[in-house]
């Protein structure tokens, strides 16, 4: 059943499930104490959040009521105790990557083919740990994307499926809507063109509204006109991903965590004790020498999709270049300034959407993100650095072409990343009441941006087939940028169709 605009689901106790090394752990949603801030917390959150999460120190802060950012990937979740077992499994199809796309695809395949054996291989000790757990949480409606593209088709379909799935599973969400606001007259023609594009994409409920109507919806927002998208919403995508994992495990699937794929080879002999010959001819080994065997593979490796493609003997193109997006947050006492999503009119000269206002499921509000080159593929902090990632990125000619083409934009993004006052000017174009004292540095995410050799950002979803012994047995998801989380169930259906066609399941 569809919800009306602004209606909010009750955040009742939700049982979520994570699968770790084939074992099940259940845990429930929780409410956090009143939010407070102090300089110590700002320092800790800004400079060492990821390691604090991994050490469990942040859980201590949450219980003490000290942290103002319960909005990271684990917000509302009691982290399970992890266990470690030796994987010695055989699968008909193994999915590499337990992000939201990998889990959605594994779920879809296991539901369609209950007689087959499916597994998911995840390098982290947690599920949905990276892009799926570090994002704005917006359920997109499909406005921005080129008519006829996979992005447009799958987003519109996926948003409907997402709401329906959340209703079925009792996952809380808010259909709070989105305004794309023109604050300058030269933006109005672009906004009207965006409206026409949304209509071509069959986006529900779109309408252009006046300045007065803007203030009826967002009392503190200023603008000339806006595009109103009432069916845009927000959700915690990690909760959604864990629900996919629950469905997958309930259908007989297995998830192996702490399994970082390092090598793939064709088997030369049967597994020990096997009488099935080479039924499972692909041997997948991790960095610790453990192995699993399978017939076919689906790679949903996100930030490492190009490297995994090379490991399997497939093309390294398109390359993945990591871009870090830093968010600001409104102080809790100022969150009343924002009701729903507020976005700028995108500038076609630049590759990203620009800074925007995003309410969160816990009642907080994120501002941003920016887009700066990350020197580590999973580098959520400014000073995170990987020599391998840095050398690969800077040695790629496509990156230099992109940088030169967008040099002024890149310099501006780096400047705004360093100085809050510069970001504040962008925010005040929409909500003049926001002051420097109302904002704090918040979390960050790293997006896997596919880039071709000419320096062009690959805009649409890319799915790739290889050749050769292993390449002929693997389907790669090479590029799945936003709105992939919104589209996850629709993408999973398409991937399952392709797996059935190609591997004759």
C-alpha positions as CSV (number, residue, x, y, z in Angstrom):
1,X,0.0,0.0,0.0
2,X,1.4,3.4,-1.0
3,X,1.9,6.1,1.6
4,X,0.8,9.6,1.2
5,X,3.5,12.4,1.0
6,X,4.9,13.1,4.4
7,X,3.5,10.0,6.1
8,X,6.0,8.2,8.2
9,X,6.1,4.5,9.1
10,X,6.4,3.7,12.8
11,X,10.0,2.7,13.7
12,X,8.8,-0.4,15.6
13,X,11.3,-3.0,16.6
14,X,12.7,-4.5,13.5
15,X,14.4,-7.8,13.3
16,X,17.4,-7.7,11.0
17,X,19.7,-10.5,10.1
18,X,23.3,-10.7,9.1
19,X,24.9,-13.8,7.8
20,X,28.5,-14.3,8.8
21,X,30.4,-17.4,7.7
22,X,27.1,-19.3,7.2
23,X,25.7,-18.5,10.7
24,X,22.8,-16.4,11.6
25,X,22.7,-13.4,14.0
26,X,19.5,-11.5,14.8
27,X,19.4,-8.0,16.2
28,X,16.9,-5.3,16.5
29,X,16.4,-1.6,15.9
30,X,17.1,0.8,18.8
31,X,16.6,4.4,19.8
32,X,19.5,6.6,20.9
33,X,19.6,9.1,23.7
34,X,19.4,12.8,23.2
35,X,22.2,14.1,21.0
36,X,25.0,16.3,22.3
37,X,28.2,17.7,20.9
38,X,31.6,18.7,22.2
39,X,35.0,19.3,20.7
40,X,36.2,15.8,21.7
41,X,33.4,14.2,19.7
42,X,33.9,16.5,16.7
43,X,37.6,15.5,16.7
44,X,36.9,11.8,17.0
45,X,34.1,11.8,14.5
46,X,36.0,13.8,11.9
47,X,39.3,12.1,12.1
48,X,38.8,8.5,13.2
49,X,35.2,7.4,12.8
50,X,35.8,4.2,10.8
51,X,38.4,2.7,13.2
52,X,36.3,3.7,16.2
53,X,33.3,1.8,14.7
54,X,35.5,-1.2,14.1
55,X,36.9,-1.2,17.6
56,X,33.5,-0.8,19.1
57,X,34.4,2.5,20.8
58,X,31.6,4.3,19.1
59,X,29.1,1.9,20.7
60,X,30.4,3.1,24.1
61,X,29.9,6.7,23.0
62,X,26.3,6.0,21.9
63,X,25.4,4.4,25.2
64,X,26.9,7.4,27.0
65,X,24.9,9.8,24.9
66,X,28.0,11.6,23.7
67,X,27.9,11.1,20.0
68,X,26.0,13.5,17.8
69,X,26.4,11.3,14.7
70,X,24.4,8.2,15.2
71,X,23.9,8.5,11.4
72,X,26.7,6.4,10.1
73,X,26.3,3.0,8.5
74,X,25.4,1.3,11.8
75,X,22.8,3.8,13.0
76,X,19.9,2.0,14.7
77,X,21.6,-1.4,14.6
78,X,23.1,-3.5,17.4
79,X,26.2,-4.9,16.0
80,X,26.4,-8.7,16.1
81,X,29.2,-10.7,17.5
82,X,31.2,-12.2,14.6
83,X,32.4,-15.7,14.3
84,X,35.0,-17.2,12.1
85,X,34.8,-20.6,10.4
86,X,36.8,-22.2,7.6
87,X,34.9,-22.0,4.3
88,X,35.0,-25.3,2.4
89,X,31.9,-24.8,0.2
90,X,30.7,-25.6,-3.3
91,X,28.1,-23.4,-5.0
92,X,26.3,-23.4,-8.3
93,X,26.6,-19.6,-8.4
94,X,28.8,-17.5,-6.1
95,X,28.2,-13.8,-5.8
96,X,31.2,-11.7,-4.9
97,X,30.4,-8.7,-2.8
98,X,27.8,-8.4,0.1
99,X,26.8,-4.9,-0.7
100,X,23.2,-4.1,-1.4
101,X,23.4,-5.1,-5.1
102,X,25.3,-8.4,-4.3
103,X,22.7,-9.3,-1.7
104,X,19.8,-8.3,-3.8
105,X,21.1,-10.4,-6.7
106,X,21.8,-13.4,-4.5
107,X,18.3,-13.1,-3.0
108,X,16.6,-13.0,-6.4
109,X,18.6,-16.0,-7.7
110,X,17.9,-18.1,-4.6
111,X,14.2,-17.4,-4.7
112,X,14.0,-18.3,-8.4
113,X,16.1,-21.5,-8.1
114,X,15.5,-23.2,-4.7
115,X,17.1,-26.4,-5.9
116,X,20.5,-24.7,-6.6
117,X,23.1,-23.8,-4.1
118,X,24.2,-20.1,-3.9
119,X,26.8,-18.3,-1.9
120,X,28.0,-14.8,-1.3
121,X,31.7,-14.0,-0.7
122,X,32.4,-10.8,1.3
123,X,35.8,-9.4,2.1
124,X,34.7,-7.5,5.2
125,X,33.5,-8.9,8.5
126,X,30.3,-6.9,8.1
127,X,27.6,-6.8,5.4
128,X,26.9,-3.7,3.4
129,X,29.9,-2.0,5.0
130,X,31.1,0.4,2.3
131,X,29.0,2.2,-0.3
132,X,25.8,0.5,0.8
133,X,26.4,1.7,4.4
134,X,27.9,5.1,3.6
135,X,25.3,6.9,1.5
136,X,22.6,9.6,1.9
137,X,19.7,7.0,2.1
138,X,17.6,8.7,-0.5
139,X,14.9,6.7,-2.4
140,X,15.2,8.4,-5.7
141,X,12.3,8.8,-8.1
142,X,14.2,8.8,-11.5
143,X,14.2,12.5,-12.6
144,X,17.8,13.1,-13.6
145,X,18.5,10.2,-15.9
146,X,18.6,10.1,-19.7
147,X,15.2,8.8,-21.0
148,X,15.6,5.3,-22.2
149,X,18.7,4.6,-20.1
150,X,19.0,1.7,-17.7
151,X,19.3,4.2,-14.9
152,X,16.0,5.8,-15.7
153,X,14.1,2.6,-16.3
154,X,15.5,0.7,-13.3
155,X,15.2,3.7,-10.9
156,X,11.5,4.2,-11.6
157,X,10.8,0.5,-11.3
158,X,13.2,0.1,-8.3
159,X,11.7,2.9,-6.2
160,X,8.3,1.2,-6.4
161,X,9.8,-2.1,-5.5
162,X,11.7,-0.6,-2.6
163,X,8.7,1.0,-1.0
164,X,6.7,-2.3,-1.4
165,X,9.5,-4.3,0.1
166,X,9.9,-2.0,3.1
167,X,6.2,-2.3,3.7
168,X,6.4,-6.1,3.5
169,X,9.4,-6.3,5.9
170,X,8.4,-3.5,8.3
171,X,11.4,-1.5,7.5
172,X,10.8,2.2,8.4
173,X,11.0,4.9,5.8
174,X,9.8,8.4,5.2
175,X,8.2,9.5,1.9
176,X,9.2,13.1,2.7
177,X,9.5,14.3,-1.0
178,X,12.2,16.4,-2.7
179,X,12.3,19.9,-4.1
180,X,14.8,20.8,-6.8
181,X,15.0,24.6,-6.3
182,X,16.0,27.3,-8.8
183,X,17.6,30.2,-6.9
184,X,18.8,32.1,-10.0
185,X,16.8,33.0,-13.1
186,X,19.3,31.3,-15.5
187,X,18.5,28.0,-13.7
188,X,14.8,28.2,-14.6
189,X,15.1,26.9,-18.2
190,X,17.3,24.0,-16.9
191,X,14.7,23.2,-14.3
192,X,11.9,23.1,-16.8
193,X,13.9,20.8,-19.0
194,X,14.5,18.6,-16.0
195,X,10.7,18.5,-15.5
196,X,10.2,17.4,-19.1
197,X,12.8,14.7,-18.6
198,X,11.1,13.4,-15.5
199,X,7.8,13.2,-17.4
200,X,9.5,11.2,-20.2
201,X,10.9,8.8,-17.5
202,X,7.3,8.3,-16.1
203,X,8.2,9.7,-12.7
204,X,5.1,9.9,-10.5
205,X,3.6,13.2,-9.2
206,X,6.0,15.7,-10.7
207,X,5.0,19.3,-10.8
208,X,6.5,22.8,-10.9
209,X,5.7,25.0,-8.0
210,X,6.0,28.7,-7.3
211,X,8.0,30.5,-4.7
212,X,5.0,30.7,-2.4
213,X,4.4,27.0,-2.7
214,X,8.0,26.3,-1.9
215,X,7.6,28.0,1.4
216,X,4.4,26.1,2.1
217,X,6.4,22.9,1.9
218,X,9.7,24.2,3.2
219,X,9.1,27.3,5.3
220,X,12.8,28.2,5.6
221,X,13.7,27.6,1.9
222,X,14.0,30.4,-0.6
223,X,13.7,29.9,-4.4
224,X,12.1,31.3,-7.5
225,X,10.4,28.1,-8.6
226,X,11.0,24.4,-7.8
227,X,10.4,20.9,-9.2
228,X,8.3,19.0,-6.6
229,X,8.9,15.2,-6.5
230,X,6.5,14.0,-3.7
231,X,7.4,10.3,-4.0
232,X,11.1,10.7,-3.2
233,X,11.9,9.3,0.2
234,X,14.5,8.2,2.7
235,X,15.5,4.9,4.2
236,X,18.4,3.2,6.0
237,X,19.8,1.1,3.1
238,X,21.9,-1.0,5.4
239,X,18.7,-2.2,7.0
240,X,17.4,-3.0,3.5
241,X,20.5,-4.9,2.6
242,X,20.4,-7.0,5.8
243,X,16.8,-7.8,5.1
244,X,17.9,-9.1,1.7
245,X,20.5,-11.2,3.5
246,X,17.8,-12.6,5.7
247,X,15.7,-13.6,2.7
248,X,18.8,-15.2,1.0
249,X,19.7,-17.2,4.1
250,X,16.1,-18.3,4.6
251,X,16.2,-19.6,1.1
252,X,19.2,-21.8,1.9
253,X,22.0,-19.3,0.8
254,X,25.3,-19.0,2.6
255,X,27.3,-15.8,3.2
256,X,31.0,-16.1,3.9
257,X,32.5,-13.0,5.4
258,X,36.2,-12.1,5.8
259,X,36.7,-13.7,2.4
260,X,38.7,-11.3,0.2
261,X,39.0,-12.8,-3.3
262,X,42.6,-12.8,-4.4
263,X,42.7,-15.4,-7.2
264,X,40.5,-17.4,-9.5
265,X,41.6,-20.5,-11.4
266,X,40.1,-23.4,-13.2
267,X,40.2,-26.6,-11.2
268,X,42.4,-29.4,-12.5
269,X,40.9,-32.1,-10.2
270,X,37.8,-32.8,-8.2
271,X,37.4,-31.4,-4.7
272,X,38.6,-33.8,-2.0
273,X,35.9,-36.5,-1.4
274,X,33.9,-35.4,-4.4
275,X,32.5,-37.9,-6.8
276,X,31.1,-35.3,-9.1
277,X,34.1,-34.8,-11.3
278,X,34.6,-31.1,-12.3
279,X,31.0,-30.0,-11.6
280,X,32.4,-27.0,-9.8
281,X,35.3,-26.1,-12.0
282,X,36.1,-22.5,-10.8
283,X,38.3,-22.3,-7.7
284,X,38.1,-19.0,-5.9
285,X,40.8,-18.3,-3.3
286,X,41.0,-15.6,-0.7
287,X,44.0,-13.8,0.7
288,X,44.4,-16.4,3.5
289,X,44.6,-19.3,1.1
290,X,41.1,-20.5,1.8
291,X,39.0,-21.6,-1.2
292,X,35.5,-22.3,-2.5
293,X,34.5,-23.9,-5.7
294,X,31.6,-22.9,-8.0
295,X,30.1,-23.3,-11.4
296,X,29.5,-19.6,-12.1
297,X,30.2,-16.2,-10.6
298,X,28.5,-12.8,-10.4
299,X,30.8,-10.0,-9.4
300,X,29.3,-7.0,-7.5
301,X,32.6,-5.7,-6.2
302,X,31.8,-2.0,-6.1
303,X,35.0,0.0,-5.5
304,X,37.1,-3.0,-6.7
305,X,35.1,-4.0,-9.7
306,X,37.9,-3.3,-12.2
307,X,40.5,-5.2,-10.2
308,X,38.2,-8.2,-9.8
309,X,37.7,-8.1,-13.6
310,X,41.4,-8.3,-14.1
311,X,41.7,-11.2,-11.7
312,X,39.1,-13.1,-13.7
313,X,41.0,-12.4,-17.0
314,X,38.5,-9.8,-18.2
315,X,39.0,-6.2,-19.3
316,X,40.2,-3.6,-16.8
317,X,38.1,-1.0,-18.5
318,X,36.3,1.0,-17.4
319,X,38.6,1.9,-14.5
320,X,37.3,2.8,-11.0
321,X,38.3,6.1,-9.6
322,X,37.3,6.7,-6.0
323,X,35.6,10.1,-5.1
324,X,35.1,10.9,-1.4
325,X,32.0,12.8,-0.5
326,X,32.2,14.7,2.8
327,X,28.9,15.6,4.6
328,X,28.2,18.3,7.0
329,X,25.4,17.9,9.6
330,X,23.0,20.4,11.1
331,X,23.1,20.6,14.9
332,X,20.1,18.8,16.4
333,X,18.4,22.0,17.5
334,X,18.5,23.4,13.9
335,X,17.1,20.3,12.1
336,X,13.6,22.0,12.1
337,X,14.9,24.1,9.2
338,X,14.6,21.2,6.8
339,X,11.5,18.9,6.2
340,X,12.4,17.0,3.1
341,X,15.1,16.7,0.5
342,X,16.2,20.0,-1.0
343,X,18.4,19.9,-4.1
344,X,20.0,22.5,-6.4
345,X,19.4,22.6,-10.1
346,X,22.2,20.5,-11.6
347,X,24.8,22.4,-13.7
348,X,25.5,20.4,-16.9
349,X,29.0,21.8,-17.0
350,X,30.0,19.8,-13.9
351,X,29.7,16.0,-13.3
352,X,28.0,16.0,-9.8
353,X,24.7,17.2,-8.5
354,X,26.0,19.8,-6.0
355,X,25.4,20.3,-2.3
356,X,22.0,19.4,-1.0
357,X,19.9,19.0,2.2
358,X,19.1,15.4,3.2
359,X,16.9,14.5,6.2
360,X,17.8,11.1,7.8
361,X,15.7,8.4,9.4
362,X,17.0,9.4,12.9
363,X,15.8,13.0,12.5
364,X,19.2,14.5,11.7
365,X,19.9,16.4,8.5
366,X,23.0,15.9,6.3
367,X,24.3,18.7,4.1
368,X,26.4,17.8,1.0
369,X,28.2,15.9,-0.2
370,X,31.2,17.4,-2.0
371,X,33.2,15.4,-4.5
372,X,37.0,15.2,-4.1
373,X,39.4,12.6,-5.3
374,X,40.1,10.0,-2.6
375,X,43.7,8.7,-2.3
376,X,42.4,5.4,-1.0
377,X,39.5,3.4,-2.4
378,X,38.0,3.0,1.1
379,X,39.4,6.2,2.4
380,X,36.7,7.9,4.5
381,X,39.1,10.3,6.2
382,X,41.0,13.2,4.6
383,X,44.4,11.7,5.5
384,X,43.6,8.1,4.4
385,X,46.2,7.0,1.8
386,X,47.0,3.9,-0.1
387,X,50.1,3.9,-2.3
388,X,48.6,1.3,-4.7
389,X,45.4,3.1,-5.1
390,X,47.1,6.5,-5.5
391,X,49.6,5.1,-8.1
392,X,46.9,3.3,-10.1
393,X,44.7,6.4,-10.2
394,X,47.4,8.9,-11.1
395,X,48.9,6.6,-13.7
396,X,45.6,6.4,-15.6
397,X,45.4,8.9,-18.5
398,X,41.6,9.0,-18.2
399,X,41.9,10.6,-14.8
400,X,44.1,13.4,-16.0
401,X,41.8,14.2,-18.9
402,X,38.9,14.4,-16.4
403,X,40.9,16.7,-14.1
404,X,42.0,19.0,-16.8
405,X,38.4,19.2,-18.2
406,X,37.0,20.0,-14.8
407,X,39.9,21.8,-13.2
408,X,38.1,24.9,-11.8
409,X,35.3,22.7,-10.4
410,X,37.9,20.4,-8.7
411,X,39.7,23.3,-7.2
412,X,36.5,24.7,-5.9
413,X,35.5,21.4,-4.4
414,X,38.8,21.1,-2.6
415,X,38.5,24.7,-1.3
416,X,35.0,24.1,0.0
417,X,36.1,20.8,1.6
418,X,38.7,22.7,3.7
419,X,36.6,25.8,4.6
420,X,33.2,25.5,6.1
421,X,32.5,29.2,5.3
422,X,32.7,28.4,1.6
423,X,30.2,25.5,1.9
424,X,28.0,27.8,4.0
425,X,27.6,30.2,1.2
426,X,26.2,27.5,-1.0
427,X,23.8,26.4,1.7
428,X,22.6,29.9,2.4
429,X,21.4,30.3,-1.2
430,X,18.6,27.9,-0.2
431,X,18.2,28.4,3.6
432,X,19.5,31.9,4.5
433,X,18.9,31.2,8.3
434,X,21.7,28.6,8.4
435,X,24.8,30.0,10.1
436,X,28.4,28.7,10.7
437,X,27.4,27.9,14.3
438,X,24.6,25.6,13.0
439,X,26.8,23.1,11.1
440,X,29.4,20.5,12.0
441,X,31.6,18.2,10.0
442,X,29.9,14.9,9.5
443,X,30.4,11.4,7.9
444,X,31.9,10.6,4.5
445,X,31.3,8.1,1.8
446,X,33.4,7.0,-1.2
447,X,31.7,6.4,-4.5
448,X,33.1,4.0,-7.1
449,X,33.1,6.2,-10.3
450,X,33.8,4.3,-13.5
451,X,35.9,6.3,-15.9
452,X,36.9,5.6,-19.5
453,X,40.2,6.2,-21.2
454,X,39.0,9.5,-22.6
455,X,38.2,10.9,-19.2
456,X,34.5,10.5,-19.5
457,X,32.5,9.5,-16.4
458,X,30.4,6.4,-17.2
459,X,26.9,7.6,-16.4
460,X,24.8,4.5,-16.9
461,X,24.9,1.0,-15.3
462,X,27.4,-1.3,-17.0
463,X,27.3,-5.1,-16.9
464,X,30.1,-7.0,-18.6
465,X,30.7,-10.5,-19.8
466,X,34.2,-12.0,-20.2
467,X,35.8,-14.6,-22.5
468,X,38.0,-17.6,-21.8
469,X,37.7,-20.4,-19.2
470,X,36.9,-18.2,-16.2
471,X,35.7,-15.1,-18.0
472,X,33.0,-17.1,-19.7
473,X,31.7,-18.2,-16.4
474,X,31.4,-14.7,-14.7
475,X,29.1,-11.7,-15.0
476,X,30.6,-8.4,-13.9
477,X,28.6,-5.4,-12.5
478,X,31.2,-2.9,-13.7
479,X,29.4,0.4,-12.9
480,X,26.5,0.8,-10.5
481,X,26.5,4.4,-9.2
482,X,23.5,6.2,-7.6
483,X,20.6,5.4,-7.8
484,X,21.8,1.8,-7.6
485,X,20.5,1.3,-4.0
486,X,17.1,2.6,-5.0
487,X,17.2,0.3,-8.0
488,X,18.6,-2.7,-6.3
489,X,15.6,-5.0,-6.6
490,X,15.1,-4.0,-10.2
491,X,18.8,-4.5,-11.0
492,X,18.7,-7.9,-9.3
493,X,15.9,-9.0,-11.5
494,X,17.9,-8.0,-14.6
495,X,21.0,-9.7,-13.3
496,X,19.1,-12.9,-12.6
497,X,17.6,-12.8,-16.1
498,X,21.1,-12.4,-17.6
499,X,22.6,-15.2,-15.4
500,X,19.8,-17.5,-16.5
501,X,20.3,-16.7,-20.1
502,X,24.0,-16.9,-20.1
503,X,24.6,-19.8,-17.8
504,X,21.5,-21.7,-18.7
505,X,20.3,-22.2,-15.1
